Amino acid sequence: MNRLADEINNQVNAGRQSVEKSLEEIRELDMRQIPPAGFLVAGLVVAAAVVGVGWMVYRTRRRRTLVQRIQDAVPERVRDLPGGLREQVKRAL
């Protein structure tokens, strides 16, 4: 009987050790998953840079409308003409 009790005790102790090791591993994983402030800030900076570059690429690749292209082609002096002259120019075009 003593031998059976010792075997059960050994199995219980082995189970406890296994559970304790698992709990320690879980605690270590939780600590690793929390990023330090430096990594967080670096990640935010990289994300902002990616968004900025993406916006610039979008702006350069976007096709401008016909009206935008004509307005860019017309000199600023013509756009600044008084209302009556502007109407005459529009009718002529």
N, C-alpha and C positions, 0 to 999 in steps of 0.2 A: 504494500500500500504506500509506503514511504517513497518508493521508486516512482510510482504513478503520480503522486503529488509533486515530486521534484520535476518530473517531465512537464506537467501542466504549468508549474511555476515558471519553468524555463521558456515555455511557449508564450506565456503571458508577458514575461519580461521582454522577449524578442518583439512581440507585437507593440509593446509600449515604446521601445526604442525606435521601431519603424515609424510609428506615429509621430514621435518627437522629431525625428529626422525630417519627415515630411513637413511638419509645421515650421521647422527652421528654414527649409527650402522655400516655403511659401512666403515667409517673412523677408527673406533675401530677395525674392522676385519682386515683391511689393516695393522695396527700397530701390531696386534698379529701375523700376518703371517710372519713378518720379524724377523728371529731368531737373538738373540744377538750373538755377536762374540764367546762367551764361548760355546754356544750350537753348533755353527758351527764347532768349533775346536774339541769339544768332538765327534761330529758326524764323522768327518774325522778320528780321532784316532780310533774310533770303527770300521769304515769301513776298515781301514788299517789292524787292528788286524784280522778282519774276513777274509780278503784276504790272510793274512799271514798264518793263521791256515788252510784255504782251500788249499793253495799251499802245505803245509806240508802233509796234508792228501792225496792229489793227488799224491805226490811223493812217499809216503809209500804204497799206494794202486796200483800204476802203476806196471804192470808186466814187468820185465826186459827181454830183448831178450836173446836168448841162447848165443850169442857172449859175451854179457855183463857179464853173469853169469860165463862163462869160463874164461874171462879175470880177473874177481875178484877172481876166484879160483886159478889161476896161480900165484905163488909167484913173487914178484917184481924183484927178482934177475934173474929169467928166462927171464922176459921181457927186462931186461937191457943187455942181452948177445949181443956180437958182431953179425953182420949180418950173417956171415957164420954159426955160431953155431945155431943161431935162425932158419935158414933154415933147418938144420939137425933135430932139434927138431920138427919143423912143419911136415917134411916128416915122422918122426917116429910116430907122432900122427895120 
